[in-house]
Amino acid sequence: MLEAEIYVLTKDEGVRHTAFFSNYRPQFYMRTANITGKVELPEEVKIVMPGDNVTATLELLAPVPLEAGHDPPYMMCSYCKDSC
C-alpha cells in the first residue's frame, strides 16, 4: 500500500464526470503494467468529486515493483478509456 496525493481531472479536462467513494477499484497503469487497485479514502472524506484533491491510500491488487523517483502509477476509470 502507498499513500498518494490525488487530483481528479474533470469532465472539462477531458476525463471524469462522476464522483467516487472509498473502495473505488480503478485500473492503475505503470509503464506496460495494467493492475487493478483499490482507493481507500480517509475516514473524514466521504466522496471525491472531479476537480478535488485528496490524500488517499492506494493498494495494488497484484505485486508490481515501484521505485522512488520514477513515474508514479496513474489511474484509469474502469468504465472509460480516459485516465482519472
HTML snippet that shows the backbone in 3Dmol.js (N, CA, C, O; Angstrom):
<script src="https://3Dmol.org/build/3Dmol-min.js"></script>
<div id="view" style="width:600px;height:400px;position:relative"></div>
<script>
const pdb = `
ATOM      1  N   MET A   1       0.851  -1.186   0.000  1.00  0.00           N
ATOM      2  CA  MET A   1       0.000   0.000   0.000  1.00  0.00           C
ATOM      3  C   MET A   1       0.887   1.235   0.000  1.00  0.00           C
ATOM      4  O   MET A   1       2.012   1.220   0.500  1.00  0.00           O
ATOM      5  N   LEU A   2       0.350   2.301  -0.572  1.00  0.00           N
ATOM      6  CA  LEU A   2       1.070   3.563  -0.547  1.00  0.00           C
ATOM      7  C   LEU A   2       0.087   4.699  -0.389  1.00  0.00           C
ATOM      8  O   LEU A   2      -1.076   4.591  -0.779  1.00  0.00           O
ATOM      9  N   GLU A   3       0.562   5.785   0.184  1.00  0.00           N
ATOM     10  CA  GLU A   3      -0.266   6.969   0.341  1.00  0.00           C
ATOM     11  C   GLU A   3       0.058   7.911  -0.806  1.00  0.00           C
ATOM     12  O   GLU A   3       1.223   8.092  -1.161  1.00  0.00           O
ATOM     13  N   ALA A   4      -0.978   8.510  -1.385  1.00  0.00           N
ATOM     14  CA  ALA A   4      -0.771   9.380  -2.542  1.00  0.00           C
ATOM     15  C   ALA A   4      -1.675  10.599  -2.464  1.00  0.00           C
ATOM     16  O   ALA A   4      -2.793  10.527  -1.954  1.00  0.00           O
ATOM     17  N   GLU A   5      -1.182  11.708  -2.970  1.00  0.00           N
ATOM     18  CA  GLU A   5      -1.986  12.907  -3.159  1.00  0.00           C
ATOM     19  C   GLU A   5      -2.569  12.804  -4.562  1.00  0.00           C
ATOM     20  O   GLU A   5      -1.829  12.712  -5.542  1.00  0.00           O
ATOM     21  N   ILE A   6      -3.894  12.820  -4.658  1.00  0.00           N
ATOM     22  CA  ILE A   6      -4.590  12.603  -5.927  1.00  0.00           C
ATOM     23  C   ILE A   6      -5.323  13.877  -6.334  1.00  0.00           C
ATOM     24  O   ILE A   6      -5.995  14.500  -5.512  1.00  0.00           O
ATOM     25  N   TYR A   7      -5.194  14.257  -7.586  1.00  0.00           N
ATOM     26  CA  TYR A   7      -6.047  15.282  -8.183  1.00  0.00           C
ATOM     27  C   TYR A   7      -6.904  14.561  -9.210  1.00  0.00           C
ATOM     28  O   TYR A   7      -6.376  13.865 -10.077  1.00  0.00           O
ATOM     29  N   VAL A   8      -8.218  14.720  -9.125  1.00  0.00           N
ATOM     30  CA  VAL A   8      -9.143  14.050 -10.033  1.00  0.00           C
ATOM     31  C   VAL A   8      -9.507  15.021 -11.153  1.00  0.00           C
ATOM     32  O   VAL A   8     -10.172  16.031 -10.922  1.00  0.00           O
ATOM     33  N   LEU A   9      -9.065  14.704 -12.360  1.00  0.00           N
ATOM     34  CA  LEU A   9      -9.370  15.553 -13.509  1.00  0.00           C
ATOM     35  C   LEU A   9     -10.879  15.630 -13.732  1.00  0.00           C
ATOM     36  O   LEU A   9     -11.616  14.700 -13.404  1.00  0.00           O
ATOM     37  N   THR A  10     -11.323  16.745 -14.288  1.00  0.00           N
ATOM     38  CA  THR A  10     -12.749  16.975 -14.504  1.00  0.00           C
ATOM     39  C   THR A  10     -13.172  16.601 -15.921  1.00  0.00           C
ATOM     40  O   THR A  10     -12.342  16.293 -16.776  1.00  0.00           O
ATOM     41  N   LYS A  11     -14.475  16.637 -16.145  1.00  0.00           N
ATOM     42  CA  LYS A  11     -15.006  16.393 -17.488  1.00  0.00           C
ATOM     43  C   LYS A  11     -14.472  17.440 -18.462  1.00  0.00           C
ATOM     44  O   LYS A  11     -14.141  17.111 -19.602  1.00  0.00           O
ATOM     45  N   ASP A  12     -14.386  18.704 -18.023  1.00  0.00           N
ATOM     46  CA  ASP A  12     -13.853  19.768 -18.882  1.00  0.00           C
ATOM     47  C   ASP A  12     -12.386  19.533 -19.234  1.00  0.00           C
ATOM     48  O   ASP A  12     -11.905  20.012 -20.261  1.00  0.00           O
ATOM     49  N   GLU A  13     -11.683  18.800 -18.386  1.00  0.00           N
ATOM     50  CA  GLU A  13     -10.289  18.443 -18.660  1.00  0.00           C
ATOM     51  C   GLU A  13     -10.211  17.162 -19.494  1.00  0.00           C
ATOM     52  O   GLU A  13      -9.130  16.641 -19.771  1.00  0.00           O
ATOM     53  N   GLY A  14     -11.384  16.674 -19.882  1.00  0.00           N
ATOM     54  CA  GLY A  14     -11.448  15.538 -20.787  1.00  0.00           C
ATOM     55  C   GLY A  14     -11.496  14.182 -20.124  1.00  0.00           C
ATOM     56  O   GLY A  14     -11.215  13.168 -20.762  1.00  0.00           O
ATOM     57  N   VAL A  15     -11.854  14.148 -18.836  1.00  0.00           N
ATOM     58  CA  VAL A  15     -11.782  12.854 -18.160  1.00  0.00           C
ATOM     59  C   VAL A  15     -13.044  12.553 -17.364  1.00  0.00           C
ATOM     60  O   VAL A  15     -14.070  12.210 -17.952  1.00  0.00           O
ATOM     61  N   ARG A  16     -12.994  12.670 -16.065  1.00  0.00           N
ATOM     62  CA  ARG A  16     -14.015  12.126 -15.185  1.00  0.00           C
ATOM     63  C   ARG A  16     -15.215  13.065 -15.034  1.00  0.00           C
ATOM     64  O   ARG A  16     -15.061  14.280 -14.918  1.00  0.00           O
ATOM     65  N   HIS A  17     -16.419  12.468 -15.037  1.00  0.00           N
ATOM     66  CA  HIS A  17     -17.627  13.267 -14.854  1.00  0.00           C
ATOM     67  C   HIS A  17     -18.477  12.790 -13.684  1.00  0.00           C
ATOM     68  O   HIS A  17     -19.562  13.327 -13.461  1.00  0.00           O
ATOM     69  N   THR A  18     -18.011  11.790 -12.928  1.00  0.00           N
ATOM     70  CA  THR A  18     -18.755  11.309 -11.767  1.00  0.00           C
ATOM     71  C   THR A  18     -17.836  11.216 -10.557  1.00  0.00           C
ATOM     72  O   THR A  18     -16.615  11.129 -10.686  1.00  0.00           O
ATOM     73  N   ALA A  19     -18.448  11.235  -9.390  1.00  0.00           N
ATOM     74  CA  ALA A  19     -17.711  11.115  -8.132  1.00  0.00           C
ATOM     75  C   ALA A  19     -17.344   9.655  -7.866  1.00  0.00           C
ATOM     76  O   ALA A  19     -17.855   8.745  -8.519  1.00  0.00           O
ATOM     77  N   PHE A  20     -16.443   9.447  -6.889  1.00  0.00           N
ATOM     78  CA  PHE A  20     -16.204   8.088  -6.411  1.00  0.00           C
ATOM     79  C   PHE A  20     -16.055   8.100  -4.896  1.00  0.00           C
ATOM     80  O   PHE A  20     -15.840   9.146  -4.284  1.00  0.00           O
ATOM     81  N   PHE A  21     -16.173   6.921  -4.310  1.00  0.00           N
ATOM     82  CA  PHE A  21     -16.168   6.735  -2.869  1.00  0.00           C
ATOM     83  C   PHE A  21     -15.007   5.832  -2.478  1.00  0.00           C
ATOM     84  O   PHE A  21     -14.286   5.324  -3.337  1.00  0.00           O
ATOM     85  N   SER A  22     -14.835   5.638  -1.179  1.00  0.00           N
ATOM     86  CA  SER A  22     -13.824   4.710  -0.688  1.00  0.00           C
ATOM     87  C   SER A  22     -14.100   3.319  -1.256  1.00  0.00           C
ATOM     88  O   SER A  22     -15.248   2.964  -1.520  1.00  0.00           O
ATOM     89  N   ASN A  23     -13.058   2.552  -1.435  1.00  0.00           N
ATOM     90  CA  ASN A  23     -13.104   1.207  -2.031  1.00  0.00           C
ATOM     91  C   ASN A  23     -13.292   1.233  -3.544  1.00  0.00           C
ATOM     92  O   ASN A  23     -13.577   0.197  -4.145  1.00  0.00           O
ATOM     93  N   TYR A  24     -13.136   2.401  -4.169  1.00  0.00           N
ATOM     94  CA  TYR A  24     -13.159   2.501  -5.627  1.00  0.00           C
ATOM     95  C   TYR A  24     -12.044   1.620  -6.179  1.00  0.00           C
ATOM     96  O   TYR A  24     -10.941   1.607  -5.631  1.00  0.00           O
ATOM     97  N   ARG A  25     -12.314   0.887  -7.250  1.00  0.00           N
ATOM     98  CA  ARG A  25     -11.344  -0.063  -7.816  1.00  0.00           C
ATOM     99  C   ARG A  25     -11.036   0.259  -9.282  1.00  0.00           C
ATOM    100  O   ARG A  25     -11.573  -0.374 -10.191  1.00  0.00           O
ATOM    101  N   PRO A  26     -10.170   1.246  -9.496  1.00  0.00           N
ATOM    102  CA  PRO A  26      -9.774   1.589 -10.867  1.00  0.00           C
ATOM    103  C   PRO A  26      -8.632   0.710 -11.356  1.00  0.00           C
ATOM    104  O   PRO A  26      -8.091  -0.104 -10.608  1.00  0.00           O
ATOM    105  N   GLN A  27      -8.279   0.886 -12.607  1.00  0.00           N
ATOM    106  CA  GLN A  27      -7.072   0.279 -13.167  1.00  0.00           C
ATOM    107  C   GLN A  27      -5.926   1.264 -12.963  1.00  0.00           C
ATOM    108  O   GLN A  27      -6.101   2.470 -13.139  1.00  0.00           O
ATOM    109  N   PHE A  28      -4.756   0.752 -12.592  1.00  0.00           N
ATOM    110  CA  PHE A  28      -3.549   1.561 -12.470  1.00  0.00           C
ATOM    111  C   PHE A  28      -2.608   1.154 -13.592  1.00  0.00           C
ATOM    112  O   PHE A  28      -2.419  -0.032 -13.862  1.00  0.00           O
ATOM    113  N   TYR A  29      -2.025   2.146 -14.236  1.00  0.00           N
ATOM    114  CA  TYR A  29      -1.097   1.887 -15.341  1.00  0.00           C
ATOM    115  C   TYR A  29       0.287   2.386 -14.967  1.00  0.00           C
ATOM    116  O   TYR A  29       0.459   3.551 -14.611  1.00  0.00           O
ATOM    117  N   MET A  30       1.272   1.501 -15.049  1.00  0.00           N
ATOM    118  CA  MET A  30       2.662   1.824 -14.765  1.00  0.00           C
ATOM    119  C   MET A  30       3.499   1.269 -15.903  1.00  0.00           C
ATOM    120  O   MET A  30       3.762   0.068 -15.969  1.00  0.00           O
ATOM    121  N   ARG A  31       3.916   2.157 -16.800  1.00  0.00           N
ATOM    122  CA  ARG A  31       4.651   1.758 -17.999  1.00  0.00           C
ATOM    123  C   ARG A  31       3.828   0.738 -18.772  1.00  0.00           C
ATOM    124  O   ARG A  31       2.835   1.120 -19.391  1.00  0.00           O
ATOM    125  N   THR A  32       4.192  -0.546 -18.766  1.00  0.00           N
ATOM    126  CA  THR A  32       3.429  -1.546 -19.520  1.00  0.00           C
ATOM    127  C   THR A  32       2.509  -2.382 -18.642  1.00  0.00           C
ATOM    128  O   THR A  32       1.773  -3.223 -19.160  1.00  0.00           O
ATOM    129  N   ALA A  33       2.527  -2.178 -17.337  1.00  0.00           N
ATOM    130  CA  ALA A  33       1.686  -2.960 -16.425  1.00  0.00           C
ATOM    131  C   ALA A  33       0.305  -2.323 -16.287  1.00  0.00           C
ATOM    132  O   ALA A  33       0.177  -1.099 -16.255  1.00  0.00           O
ATOM    133  N   ASN A  34      -0.709  -3.153 -16.207  1.00  0.00           N
ATOM    134  CA  ASN A  34      -2.095  -2.745 -16.035  1.00  0.00           C
ATOM    135  C   ASN A  34      -2.616  -3.541 -14.846  1.00  0.00           C
ATOM    136  O   ASN A  34      -2.899  -4.731 -14.982  1.00  0.00           O
ATOM    137  N   ILE A  35      -2.747  -2.904 -13.677  1.00  0.00           N
ATOM    138  CA  ILE A  35      -3.066  -3.592 -12.429  1.00  0.00           C
ATOM    139  C   ILE A  35      -4.334  -2.997 -11.821  1.00  0.00           C
ATOM    140  O   ILE A  35      -4.460  -1.776 -11.728  1.00  0.00           O
ATOM    141  N   THR A  36      -5.263  -3.838 -11.410  1.00  0.00           N
ATOM    142  CA  THR A  36      -6.420  -3.365 -10.659  1.00  0.00           C
ATOM    143  C   THR A  36      -5.960  -2.985  -9.263  1.00  0.00           C
ATOM    144  O   THR A  36      -5.109  -3.650  -8.672  1.00  0.00           O
ATOM    145  N   GLY A  37      -6.528  -1.918  -8.750  1.00  0.00           N
ATOM    146  CA  GLY A  37      -6.172  -1.470  -7.414  1.00  0.00           C
ATOM    147  C   GLY A  37      -7.401  -1.026  -6.654  1.00  0.00           C
ATOM    148  O   GLY A  37      -8.530  -1.128  -7.135  1.00  0.00           O
ATOM    149  N   LYS A  38      -7.154  -0.533  -5.461  1.00  0.00           N
ATOM    150  CA  LYS A  38      -8.240  -0.062  -4.604  1.00  0.00           C
ATOM    151  C   LYS A  38      -7.831   1.281  -4.014  1.00  0.00           C
ATOM    152  O   LYS A  38      -6.686   1.461  -3.599  1.00  0.00           O
ATOM    153  N   VAL A  39      -8.766   2.217  -3.978  1.00  0.00           N
ATOM    154  CA  VAL A  39      -8.539   3.532  -3.391  1.00  0.00           C
ATOM    155  C   VAL A  39      -9.314   3.603  -2.084  1.00  0.00           C
ATOM    156  O   VAL A  39     -10.539   3.480  -2.071  1.00  0.00           O
ATOM    157  N   GLU A  40      -8.592   3.801  -0.981  1.00  0.00           N
ATOM    158  CA  GLU A  40      -9.209   3.972   0.339  1.00  0.00           C
ATOM    159  C   GLU A  40      -9.111   5.442   0.716  1.00  0.00           C
ATOM    160  O   GLU A  40      -8.013   5.996   0.777  1.00  0.00           O
ATOM    161  N   LEU A  41     -10.240   6.071   0.968  1.00  0.00           N
ATOM    162  CA  LEU A  41     -10.265   7.474   1.363  1.00  0.00           C
ATOM    163  C   LEU A  41     -10.140   7.592   2.875  1.00  0.00           C
ATOM    164  O   LEU A  41     -10.511   6.667   3.597  1.00  0.00           O
ATOM    165  N   PRO A  42      -9.621   8.719   3.366  1.00  0.00           N
ATOM    166  CA  PRO A  42      -9.600   8.938   4.811  1.00  0.00           C
ATOM    167  C   PRO A  42     -11.027   8.921   5.362  1.00  0.00           C
ATOM    168  O   PRO A  42     -11.980   9.226   4.644  1.00  0.00           O
ATOM    169  N   GLU A  43     -11.163   8.570   6.613  1.00  0.00           N
ATOM    170  CA  GLU A  43     -12.490   8.440   7.227  1.00  0.00           C
ATOM    171  C   GLU A  43     -13.320   9.712   7.091  1.00  0.00           C
ATOM    172  O   GLU A  43     -14.537   9.641   6.923  1.00  0.00           O
ATOM    173  N   GLU A  44     -12.668  10.880   7.164  1.00  0.00           N
ATOM    174  CA  GLU A  44     -13.410  12.144   7.102  1.00  0.00           C
ATOM    175  C   GLU A  44     -13.822  12.529   5.678  1.00  0.00           C
ATOM    176  O   GLU A  44     -14.590  13.474   5.501  1.00  0.00           O
ATOM    177  N   VAL A  45     -13.329  11.820   4.668  1.00  0.00           N
ATOM    178  CA  VAL A  45     -13.686  12.099   3.271  1.00  0.00           C
ATOM    179  C   VAL A  45     -14.705  11.056   2.823  1.00  0.00           C
ATOM    180  O   VAL A  45     -14.384   9.871   2.734  1.00  0.00           O
ATOM    181  N   LYS A  46     -15.910  11.484   2.548  1.00  0.00           N
ATOM    182  CA  LYS A  46     -16.977  10.554   2.169  1.00  0.00           C
ATOM    183  C   LYS A  46     -17.074  10.350   0.663  1.00  0.00           C
ATOM    184  O   LYS A  46     -17.456   9.273   0.205  1.00  0.00           O
ATOM    185  N   ILE A  47     -16.726  11.391  -0.119  1.00  0.00           N
ATOM    186  CA  ILE A  47     -16.883  11.350  -1.568  1.00  0.00           C
ATOM    187  C   ILE A  47     -15.803  12.230  -2.203  1.00  0.00           C
ATOM    188  O   ILE A  47     -15.405  13.244  -1.631  1.00  0.00           O
ATOM    189  N   VAL A  48     -15.340  11.838  -3.376  1.00  0.00           N
ATOM    190  CA  VAL A  48     -14.372  12.633  -4.133  1.00  0.00           C
ATOM    191  C   VAL A  48     -15.025  13.010  -5.460  1.00  0.00           C
ATOM    192  O   VAL A  48     -15.486  12.153  -6.214  1.00  0.00           O
ATOM    193  N   MET A  49     -15.050  14.307  -5.721  1.00  0.00           N
ATOM    194  CA  MET A  49     -15.666  14.836  -6.938  1.00  0.00           C
ATOM    195  C   MET A  49     -14.584  15.186  -7.953  1.00  0.00           C
ATOM    196  O   MET A  49     -13.446  15.458  -7.569  1.00  0.00           O
ATOM    197  N   PRO A  50     -14.920  15.184  -9.243  1.00  0.00           N
ATOM    198  CA  PRO A  50     -13.968  15.676 -10.237  1.00  0.00           C
ATOM    199  C   PRO A  50     -13.513  17.089  -9.862  1.00  0.00           C
ATOM    200  O   PRO A  50     -14.331  17.936  -9.502  1.00  0.00           O
ATOM    201  N   GLY A  51     -12.205  17.334  -9.950  1.00  0.00           N
ATOM    202  CA  GLY A  51     -11.632  18.619  -9.559  1.00  0.00           C
ATOM    203  C   GLY A  51     -11.107  18.643  -8.139  1.00  0.00           C
ATOM    204  O   GLY A  51     -10.436  19.599  -7.749  1.00  0.00           O
ATOM    205  N   ASP A  52     -11.398  17.606  -7.351  1.00  0.00           N
ATOM    206  CA  ASP A  52     -10.927  17.541  -5.966  1.00  0.00           C
ATOM    207  C   ASP A  52      -9.479  17.076  -5.878  1.00  0.00           C
ATOM    208  O   ASP A  52      -8.984  16.344  -6.735  1.00  0.00           O
ATOM    209  N   ASN A  53      -8.816  17.523  -4.814  1.00  0.00           N
ATOM    210  CA  ASN A  53      -7.525  16.986  -4.389  1.00  0.00           C
ATOM    211  C   ASN A  53      -7.783  16.217  -3.106  1.00  0.00           C
ATOM    212  O   ASN A  53      -8.528  16.684  -2.244  1.00  0.00           O
ATOM    213  N   VAL A  54      -7.180  15.047  -2.965  1.00  0.00           N
ATOM    214  CA  VAL A  54      -7.369  14.248  -1.761  1.00  0.00           C
ATOM    215  C   VAL A  54      -6.130  13.383  -1.537  1.00  0.00           C
ATOM    216  O   VAL A  54      -5.489  12.934  -2.487  1.00  0.00           O
ATOM    217  N   THR A  55      -5.811  13.161  -0.278  1.00  0.00           N
ATOM    218  CA  THR A  55      -4.776  12.192   0.065  1.00  0.00           C
ATOM    219  C   THR A  55      -5.489  10.880   0.323  1.00  0.00           C
ATOM    220  O   THR A  55      -6.434  10.833   1.111  1.00  0.00           O
ATOM    221  N   ALA A  56      -5.054   9.819  -0.325  1.00  0.00           N
ATOM    222  CA  ALA A  56      -5.719   8.521  -0.212  1.00  0.00           C
ATOM    223  C   ALA A  56      -4.678   7.413  -0.109  1.00  0.00           C
ATOM    224  O   ALA A  56      -3.508   7.603  -0.442  1.00  0.00           O
ATOM    225  N   THR A  57      -5.123   6.270   0.352  1.00  0.00           N
ATOM    226  CA  THR A  57      -4.278   5.083   0.383  1.00  0.00           C
ATOM    227  C   THR A  57      -4.607   4.249  -0.840  1.00  0.00           C
ATOM    228  O   THR A  57      -5.770   3.938  -1.096  1.00  0.00           O
ATOM    229  N   LEU A  58      -3.582   3.890  -1.591  1.00  0.00           N
ATOM    230  CA  LEU A  58      -3.743   3.072  -2.788  1.00  0.00           C
ATOM    231  C   LEU A  58      -3.193   1.687  -2.517  1.00  0.00           C
ATOM    232  O   LEU A  58      -2.114   1.534  -1.945  1.00  0.00           O
ATOM    233  N   GLU A  59      -3.938   0.687  -2.930  1.00  0.00           N
ATOM    234  CA  GLU A  59      -3.480  -0.696  -2.810  1.00  0.00           C
ATOM    235  C   GLU A  59      -3.556  -1.341  -4.186  1.00  0.00           C
ATOM    236  O   GLU A  59      -4.621  -1.383  -4.802  1.00  0.00           O
ATOM    237  N   LEU A  60      -2.429  -1.839  -4.660  1.00  0.00           N
ATOM    238  CA  LEU A  60      -2.413  -2.582  -5.919  1.00  0.00           C
ATOM    239  C   LEU A  60      -2.746  -4.027  -5.595  1.00  0.00           C
ATOM    240  O   LEU A  60      -2.179  -4.590  -4.658  1.00  0.00           O
ATOM    241  N   LEU A  61      -3.651  -4.642  -6.346  1.00  0.00           N
ATOM    242  CA  LEU A  61      -4.131  -5.980  -6.023  1.00  0.00           C
ATOM    243  C   LEU A  61      -3.270  -7.083  -6.623  1.00  0.00           C
ATOM    244  O   LEU A  61      -3.621  -8.260  -6.545  1.00  0.00           O
ATOM    245  N   ALA A  62      -2.147  -6.705  -7.219  1.00  0.00           N
ATOM    246  CA  ALA A  62      -1.146  -7.660  -7.700  1.00  0.00           C
ATOM    247  C   ALA A  62       0.219  -7.029  -7.442  1.00  0.00           C
ATOM    248  O   ALA A  62       0.351  -5.806  -7.488  1.00  0.00           O
ATOM    249  N   PRO A  63       1.229  -7.842  -7.173  1.00  0.00           N
ATOM    250  CA  PRO A  63       2.549  -7.268  -6.896  1.00  0.00           C
ATOM    251  C   PRO A  63       3.162  -6.632  -8.144  1.00  0.00           C
ATOM    252  O   PRO A  63       3.087  -7.183  -9.242  1.00  0.00           O
ATOM    253  N   VAL A  64       3.764  -5.467  -7.951  1.00  0.00           N
ATOM    254  CA  VAL A  64       4.466  -4.781  -9.036  1.00  0.00           C
ATOM    255  C   VAL A  64       5.577  -3.947  -8.392  1.00  0.00           C
ATOM    256  O   VAL A  64       5.336  -3.288  -7.381  1.00  0.00           O
ATOM    257  N   PRO A  65       6.782  -3.962  -8.954  1.00  0.00           N
ATOM    258  CA  PRO A  65       7.866  -3.178  -8.350  1.00  0.00           C
ATOM    259  C   PRO A  65       7.687  -1.684  -8.628  1.00  0.00           C
ATOM    260  O   PRO A  65       7.415  -1.281  -9.759  1.00  0.00           O
ATOM    261  N   LEU A  66       7.841  -0.877  -7.589  1.00  0.00           N
ATOM    262  CA  LEU A  66       7.801   0.575  -7.712  1.00  0.00           C
ATOM    263  C   LEU A  66       9.070   1.128  -7.080  1.00  0.00           C
ATOM    264  O   LEU A  66       9.513   0.635  -6.043  1.00  0.00           O
ATOM    265  N   GLU A  67       9.655   2.145  -7.694  1.00  0.00           N
ATOM    266  CA  GLU A  67      10.857   2.762  -7.158  1.00  0.00           C
ATOM    267  C   GLU A  67      10.630   4.251  -6.975  1.00  0.00           C
ATOM    268  O   GLU A  67      10.018   4.907  -7.818  1.00  0.00           O
ATOM    269  N   ALA A  68      11.133   4.780  -5.860  1.00  0.00           N
ATOM    270  CA  ALA A  68      11.050   6.215  -5.614  1.00  0.00           C
ATOM    271  C   ALA A  68      11.775   6.960  -6.727  1.00  0.00           C
ATOM    272  O   ALA A  68      12.832   6.529  -7.187  1.00  0.00           O
ATOM    273  N   GLY A  69      11.206   8.072  -7.156  1.00  0.00           N
ATOM    274  CA  GLY A  69      11.828   8.887  -8.183  1.00  0.00           C
ATOM    275  C   GLY A  69      11.432   8.524  -9.598  1.00  0.00           C
ATOM    276  O   GLY A  69      11.803   9.224 -10.540  1.00  0.00           O
ATOM    277  N   HIS A  70      10.685   7.441  -9.769  1.00  0.00           N
ATOM    278  CA  HIS A  70      10.225   7.041 -11.100  1.00  0.00           C
ATOM    279  C   HIS A  70       8.784   7.493 -11.292  1.00  0.00           C
ATOM    280  O   HIS A  70       8.127   7.919 -10.343  1.00  0.00           O
ATOM    281  N   ASP A  71       8.301   7.398 -12.519  1.00  0.00           N
ATOM    282  CA  ASP A  71       6.932   7.813 -12.800  1.00  0.00           C
ATOM    283  C   ASP A  71       5.962   7.092 -11.875  1.00  0.00           C
ATOM    284  O   ASP A  71       6.030   5.870 -11.739  1.00  0.00           O
ATOM    285  N   PRO A  72       5.049   7.840 -11.230  1.00  0.00           N
ATOM    286  CA  PRO A  72       4.066   7.190 -10.355  1.00  0.00           C
ATOM    287  C   PRO A  72       2.995   6.496 -11.182  1.00  0.00           C
ATOM    288  O   PRO A  72       2.826   6.804 -12.362  1.00  0.00           O
ATOM    289  N   PRO A  73       2.267   5.559 -10.573  1.00  0.00           N
ATOM    290  CA  PRO A  73       1.153   4.943 -11.296  1.00  0.00           C
ATOM    291  C   PRO A  73       0.059   5.976 -11.533  1.00  0.00           C
ATOM    292  O   PRO A  73      -0.084   6.921 -10.757  1.00  0.00           O
ATOM    293  N   TYR A  74      -0.704   5.802 -12.589  1.00  0.00           N
ATOM    294  CA  TYR A  74      -1.875   6.647 -12.771  1.00  0.00           C
ATOM    295  C   TYR A  74      -3.095   5.759 -12.922  1.00  0.00           C
ATOM    296  O   TYR A  74      -3.002   4.609 -13.352  1.00  0.00           O
ATOM    297  N   MET A  75      -4.253   6.324 -12.554  1.00  0.00           N
ATOM    298  CA  MET A  75      -5.486   5.549 -12.520  1.00  0.00           C
ATOM    299  C   MET A  75      -6.246   5.681 -13.821  1.00  0.00           C
ATOM    300  O   MET A  75      -6.187   6.709 -14.496  1.00  0.00           O
ATOM    301  N   MET A  76      -6.958   4.628 -14.158  1.00  0.00           N
ATOM    302  CA  MET A  76      -7.836   4.630 -15.324  1.00  0.00           C
ATOM    303  C   MET A  76      -9.226   4.228 -14.837  1.00  0.00           C
ATOM    304  O   MET A  76      -9.374   3.283 -14.063  1.00  0.00           O
ATOM    305  N   CYS A  77     -10.234   4.952 -15.298  1.00  0.00           N
ATOM    306  CA  CYS A  77     -11.609   4.593 -14.945  1.00  0.00           C
ATOM    307  C   CYS A  77     -11.909   3.188 -15.436  1.00  0.00           C
ATOM    308  O   CYS A  77     -11.472   2.800 -16.519  1.00  0.00           O
ATOM    309  N   SER A  78     -12.638   2.437 -14.661  1.00  0.00           N
ATOM    310  CA  SER A  78     -12.977   1.074 -15.067  1.00  0.00           C
ATOM    311  C   SER A  78     -14.035   1.059 -16.164  1.00  0.00           C
ATOM    312  O   SER A  78     -14.226   0.031 -16.814  1.00  0.00           O
ATOM    313  N   TYR A  79     -14.723   2.171 -16.384  1.00  0.00           N
ATOM    314  CA  TYR A  79     -15.806   2.204 -17.363  1.00  0.00           C
ATOM    315  C   TYR A  79     -15.505   3.097 -18.555  1.00  0.00           C
ATOM    316  O   TYR A  79     -16.379   3.308 -19.396  1.00  0.00           O
ATOM    317  N   CYS A  80     -14.285   3.627 -18.650  1.00  0.00           N
ATOM    318  CA  CYS A  80     -13.970   4.511 -19.769  1.00  0.00           C
ATOM    319  C   CYS A  80     -12.539   4.290 -20.232  1.00  0.00           C
ATOM    320  O   CYS A  80     -11.812   3.492 -19.640  1.00  0.00           O
ATOM    321  N   LYS A  81     -12.141   4.967 -21.252  1.00  0.00           N
ATOM    322  CA  LYS A  81     -10.795   4.827 -21.801  1.00  0.00           C
ATOM    323  C   LYS A  81      -9.886   5.978 -21.397  1.00  0.00           C
ATOM    324  O   LYS A  81      -8.766   6.076 -21.899  1.00  0.00           O
ATOM    325  N   ASP A  82     -10.339   6.851 -20.504  1.00  0.00           N
ATOM    326  CA  ASP A  82      -9.565   8.025 -20.114  1.00  0.00           C
ATOM    327  C   ASP A  82      -8.999   7.854 -18.716  1.00  0.00           C
ATOM    328  O   ASP A  82      -9.605   7.203 -17.865  1.00  0.00           O
ATOM    329  N   SER A  83      -7.831   8.444 -18.485  1.00  0.00           N
ATOM    330  CA  SER A  83      -7.251   8.363 -17.149  1.00  0.00           C
ATOM    331  C   SER A  83      -8.036   9.239 -16.195  1.00  0.00           C
ATOM    332  O   SER A  83      -8.608  10.253 -16.596  1.00  0.00           O
ATOM    333  N   CYS A  84      -8.060   8.848 -14.940  1.00  0.00           N
ATOM    334  CA  CYS A  84      -8.804   9.580 -13.917  1.00  0.00           C
ATOM    335  C   CYS A  84      -7.846  10.212 -12.944  1.00  0.00           C
ATOM    336  O   CYS A  84      -8.273  10.877 -12.000  1.00  0.00           O
TER     337      CYS A  84
END
`;
const viewer = $3Dmol.createViewer("view");
viewer.addModel(pdb, "pdb");
viewer.setStyle({}, {cartoon: {color: "spectrum"}});
viewer.zoomTo();
viewer.render();
</script>
